[in-house]
Amino acid sequence: MASAVLGMMLLGGCASAPDRLAPAQVLGVEQTVQGQLAPGTQLRWQLDAQQVPAGSVVRGEVDGSGVQLDVQDAAGGHLRRLLRNDGVGEGFTWQAQAGEQLVLHGNAQPAVAYTSSSAAAGQLPAQATVGHYRIKIQRAWAPRADQSVALPNKPLQSPRLQALARDLERGGSTDAFWQEMAERGTPLVEPWSDKERLVSFLWRGAQHSVRLFGSPSGNHESLQRLGSSDVWWSSFVMPSDARLSYGMAPDVPNIEGTAIEQRRSILATLQRDPLNPRSWAASDDGAAAVDQYQGRSVLQLPDAPAQPWSQPASGPLPGDLQRHWLHSAALGNGRDVWIYRPAGWAQAAPDQRALLVLFDAHAYLRQVPTPQIVERLQAQGLIPATAVVLVANASSELRNTELPPNPVFADFMGLQLMPWLAGQGVDVPAVRTVIAGSSYGGLASSYMALRHPERFGNVLSLSGSYWWAPEADAPNAMARWWAAAPRKDIRFYLDAGLYESARGGQAGILETSRELGDVLRAQGYRVTQLEHSTGHDYVHWQGSIACGLVALLNPAALSSLQAECKGR
């Protein structure tokens, strides 16, 4: 019976057998398993050892609802969480070791189930039901025999590290230094000038290398070793108003792959800074993270703008959150769409309501608490009653083809999603509708307004990927398109980070955002444009999305928010 149940699961069925009746099965590269899993049950897979030798970097994709996916060692010990029980899909990368297993847990139903109006043609598809899962191992890159790494050799600027270096030369140890860092927290921040600090990112112990994800250089900066000690460091002079999230990746494996694949392999060992008590998105509910790979660490220097609206909530949201499934025949796929109606929405006059439509629901539902941010802005009278619509990606791979300017996806948004929302009672004119997103989502927002100005009258772009252009075209096609188009009744909020400038001969987000802003202003558009001491970072975007909403929906109030919405 156990094998029959497991066979149903692998082919796309439903199981309720307990874990002891479901031994680990072999899962190969380019293989997909999907189905449904009852609460309290588990499924296990081992990767095909011939396709995935120990030390390989594995890339996959997981989507599910009411399920949780972990990596466990041969003894059943927890190693890494790949999917939380929050019903959003995402890609994952890790370095596989011998004896590991992928373990899928069936959990209790999530707090937000699908509403009856979710059905397309009367029924939800299988992948939109509670307890569903879909797992695909996309690629695996074997480790190279040579794991040596060329390390930088920058001058040592930090007074504290200079003192440590002298102590080590006299035969001292690093124990007292690491005890000090544990007490004060890392990174090591030292004075530099009136408006700058010297920030040193630190790691204790590694064999070959340590790389910094989210560094001020905009690159995956390599740390260097302090002599032959266990101290790895990299220092940066930074503005005192900087805020960014970052991760540390010790001994990133050298793999048999392209340069871009090698760059992305940093995700295999990326984790939080163990001596930094400040973290972001390590858990959705404020509980302790289950492993060091969850979330990112946060650097926040003393003059960073305040972010009062994104602070943790003390209780449940006062509004109504619904989860829907929407299928597109034109796109040939479906996706989750969350609708949040805030407190007071039903009582507000129709001509006093606003709407925020936001891409990348996986990030802006949990990691950036958008409904909570909107509630707090609304309670302070900074914006009108504003419903939130969070549009999920059909998959992490399809995000890269749908969000960069794609007329079929844009027409799905303007011609299908928006009329469907009106049928759900969320009908707001374009002048009070904000289309928003970050990175590719920011780029998509500008394109949606260009193609469907009758639906989207306000663009809120956070670090928009305006370097994008069709193949063989010069960067920033979006600026050229807006320059050539007849003027429309659109308002813009453009935000970019100082650490998003051009590098490696490629156009940067910072420069192309500036170019787009100049083009729009020359065409007579109203543009609010800010730059901040940050990178490509949700930790910053959770503050800027609030400032953007105020700028677009209640611009008169923006001048009173200098502590929260200041920029350059």
Summary of the structure (lengths in Angstrom):
residues: 568
radius of gyration: 24.4
end to end distance: 65.5
largest distance: 76.9
contacts: 1900
relative contact order: 0.09
helix: 28%
strand: 30%
